[in-house]
Amino acid sequence: MSASNLIEPSHNIEVEDSDSKTELSSTDKYFLEQRNVILQDINNTMDSILNGLNELNISLENSIAVGKEFESISLLWKNFYNELEENVEGEDDGIDNNM
């Protein structure tokens, strides 16, 4: 049986074999029904995973956006501390030279 013969469990199940149609046994019907149930479960699980990944992606994008908003403030404080260090080092050099 090929993949093109996917069958809904509620329909009468027939398979074309050469040029004749044969009715499937109850075991084959049960197998196909269970296969469809499992495939539906896999599909639902994959949808759930995809939704979770989309939510994670949105959260990460929001976190990155917040981080970028603080970039200018970070540069301002960095410049402030660099200037303080230069002033303190300049004063230390002046004190050392006077002694």
Backbone hydrogen bonds in HBPLUS format (Angstrom, degrees):
<---DONOR---> <-ACCEPTOR-->    atom                        ^
c    i                          cat <-CA-CA->   ^        H-A-AA   ^      H-
h    n   atom  resd res      DA  || num        DHA   H-A  angle D-A-AA Bond
n    s   type  num  typ     dist DA aas  dist angle  dist       angle   num
A0005-ASN N   A0002-SER O   3.11 MM   3  5.67 164.7  2.14 114.3 118.8     1
A0011-HIS N   A0008-GLU O   3.29 MM   3  5.72 162.4  2.32 114.6 119.5     2
A0015-VAL N   A0022-THR O   3.32 MM   7  5.77 165.5  2.34 154.5 158.4     3
A0022-THR N   A0015-VAL O   3.20 MM   7  5.77 163.5  2.22 154.5 158.1     4
A0017-ASP N   A0020-SER O   2.89 MM   3  5.50 173.3  1.90 176.1 173.9     5
A0020-SER N   A0017-ASP O   3.07 MM   3  5.50 160.1  2.11 136.3 133.8     6
A0029-LYS N   A0025-SER O   2.94 MM   4  6.26 158.8  1.99 152.7 159.2     7
A0030-TYR N   A0026-SER O   2.88 MM   4  6.01 159.6  1.92 142.7 148.5     8
A0031-PHE N   A0027-THR O   2.88 MM   4  6.11 156.7  1.94 145.4 152.1     9
A0032-LEU N   A0028-ASP O   2.92 MM   4  6.18 164.3  1.95 151.9 155.1    10
A0033-GLU N   A0029-LYS O   2.87 MM   4  6.11 159.5  1.91 152.7 158.7    11
A0034-GLN N   A0030-TYR O   2.87 MM   4  6.06 163.9  1.90 152.7 157.2    12
A0035-ARG N   A0031-PHE O   2.80 MM   4  5.98 153.8  1.86 149.3 157.7    13
A0036-ASN N   A0032-LEU O   2.94 MM   4  6.14 158.6  1.99 146.2 151.2    14
A0037-VAL N   A0033-GLU O   2.97 MM   4  6.26 151.8  2.05 145.4 153.5    15
A0038-ILE N   A0034-GLN O   2.88 MM   4  6.11 162.3  1.91 151.2 155.7    16
A0039-LEU N   A0035-ARG O   2.82 MM   4  6.04 160.5  1.85 151.6 157.5    17
A0040-GLN N   A0036-ASN O   2.93 MM   4  6.06 152.7  2.01 142.3 149.5    18
A0041-ASP N   A0037-VAL O   2.93 MM   4  6.19 153.5  2.00 145.6 153.2    19
A0042-ILE N   A0038-ILE O   2.85 MM   4  6.13 157.2  1.90 151.9 158.0    20
A0043-ASN N   A0039-LEU O   2.90 MM   4  6.09 156.5  1.95 144.0 150.8    21
A0044-ASN N   A0040-GLN O   2.89 MM   4  6.15 158.2  1.93 149.4 154.9    22
A0045-THR N   A0041-ASP O   2.92 MM   4  6.13 157.5  1.97 147.9 154.2    23
A0046-MET N   A0042-ILE O   2.87 MM   4  6.08 160.2  1.91 152.1 157.4    24
A0047-ASP N   A0043-ASN O   2.95 MM   4  6.19 154.1  2.02 146.3 153.5    25
A0048-SER N   A0044-ASN O   2.96 MM   4  6.20 154.3  2.02 144.9 152.0    26
A0049-ILE N   A0045-THR O   2.89 MM   4  6.19 156.7  1.94 150.5 156.8    27
A0050-LEU N   A0046-MET O   2.88 MM   4  6.07 161.8  1.92 149.3 154.3    28
A0051-ASN N   A0047-ASP O   2.92 MM   4  6.16 158.3  1.97 149.1 154.7    29
A0052-GLY N   A0048-SER O   2.96 MM   4  6.20 156.6  2.01 146.7 153.3    30
A0053-LEU N   A0049-ILE O   2.88 MM   4  6.16 156.2  1.94 152.6 159.1    31
A0054-ASN N   A0050-LEU O   2.93 MM   4  6.16 152.3  2.01 146.9 154.6    32
A0055-GLU N   A0051-ASN O   2.98 MM   4  6.26 156.5  2.04 148.1 154.0    33
A0056-LEU N   A0052-GLY O   2.95 MM   4  6.18 156.8  2.00 146.6 153.3    34
A0057-ASN N   A0053-LEU O   2.87 MM   4  6.06 157.3  1.92 146.8 152.9    35
A0058-ILE N   A0054-ASN O   3.01 MM   4  6.26 157.9  2.06 148.2 153.4    36
A0059-SER N   A0055-GLU O   3.00 MM   4  6.25 158.8  2.04 148.4 154.2    37
A0060-LEU N   A0056-LEU O   2.90 MM   4  6.15 160.1  1.94 153.2 158.5    38
A0061-GLU N   A0057-ASN O   2.91 MM   4  6.12 159.3  1.95 149.6 155.5    39
A0062-ASN N   A0058-ILE O   2.95 MM   4  6.18 155.3  2.01 147.6 154.2    40
A0063-SER N   A0059-SER O   2.93 MM   4  6.19 154.9  2.00 147.9 154.8    41
A0064-ILE N   A0060-LEU O   2.94 MM   4  6.16 159.9  1.98 151.3 156.4    42
A0065-ALA N   A0061-GLU O   2.95 MM   4  6.14 155.0  2.02 144.7 151.8    43
A0066-VAL N   A0062-ASN O   2.99 MM   4  6.25 156.1  2.05 148.1 153.8    44
A0067-GLY N   A0063-SER O   2.99 MM   4  6.23 159.5  2.03 147.7 153.6    45
A0068-LYS N   A0064-ILE O   2.93 MM   4  6.20 151.8  2.01 149.1 156.5    46
A0069-GLU N   A0065-ALA O   3.11 MM   4  6.36 141.6  2.26 141.1 151.0    47
A0069-GLU N   A0066-VAL O   3.12 MM   3  5.11 124.7  2.44  94.6 108.9    48
A0070-PHE N   A0067-GLY O   3.22 MM   3  5.39 135.9  2.42  99.0 110.1    49
A0071-GLU N   A0068-LYS O   3.19 MM   3  5.11 159.0  2.23 100.8 107.2    50
A0074-SER N   A0070-PHE O   2.90 MM   4  6.08 153.7  1.97 150.6 158.5    51
A0075-LEU N   A0071-GLU O   3.00 MM   4  6.30 156.1  2.06 148.8 154.5    52
A0076-LEU N   A0072-SER O   3.04 MM   4  6.26 152.8  2.11 142.6 150.0    53
A0077-TRP N   A0073-ILE O   3.03 MM   4  6.34 164.3  2.06 153.9 156.3    54
A0078-LYS N   A0074-SER O   2.92 MM   4  6.09 155.5  1.98 148.1 155.8    55
A0079-ASN N   A0075-LEU O   2.94 MM   4  6.13 162.8  1.97 150.2 153.8    56
A0080-PHE N   A0076-LEU O   2.99 MM   4  6.22 154.7  2.06 145.3 152.9    57
A0081-TYR N   A0077-TRP O   2.93 MM   4  6.18 165.5  1.95 155.4 157.3    58
A0082-ASN N   A0078-LYS O   2.92 MM   4  6.10 155.9  1.97 149.3 156.7    59
A0083-GLU N   A0079-ASN O   2.97 MM   4  6.14 157.7  2.02 148.6 153.9    60
A0084-LEU N   A0080-PHE O   2.99 MM   4  6.30 155.0  2.06 146.3 153.7    61
A0085-GLU N   A0081-TYR O   2.93 MM   4  6.15 160.3  1.97 150.1 154.6    62
A0086-GLU N   A0082-ASN O   3.02 MM   4  6.26 159.3  2.06 147.0 152.5    63
A0087-ASN N   A0083-GLU O   2.95 MM   4  6.17 158.8  1.99 150.6 156.2    64
A0088-VAL N   A0084-LEU O   2.88 MM   4  6.09 161.1  1.92 153.3 158.5    65
A0089-GLU N   A0085-GLU O   2.85 MM   4  5.98 164.0  1.87 152.3 156.9    66
A0090-GLY N   A0086-GLU O   2.89 MM   4  5.98 152.5  1.97 141.9 150.1    67
A0091-GLU N   A0087-ASN O   2.96 MM   4  6.17 152.3  2.04 144.7 151.7    68
A0092-ASP N   A0088-VAL O   2.92 MM   4  6.14 155.0  1.98 146.9 154.2    69
A0093-ASP N   A0089-GLU O   2.93 MM   4  6.13 155.9  1.98 147.5 153.5    70
A0094-GLY N   A0090-GLY O   3.05 MM   4  6.22 152.6  2.13 140.4 148.0    71
A0095-ILE N   A0091-GLU O   2.97 MM   4  6.19 150.0  2.06 146.6 154.4    72
A0096-ASP N   A0092-ASP O   2.98 MM   4  6.17 161.7  2.01 149.9 154.6    73
A0097-ASN N   A0093-ASP O   3.00 MM   4  6.14 153.0  2.08 145.8 152.7    74
A0098-ASN N   A0094-GLY O   3.25 MM   4  6.33 141.2  2.41 136.8 145.6    75
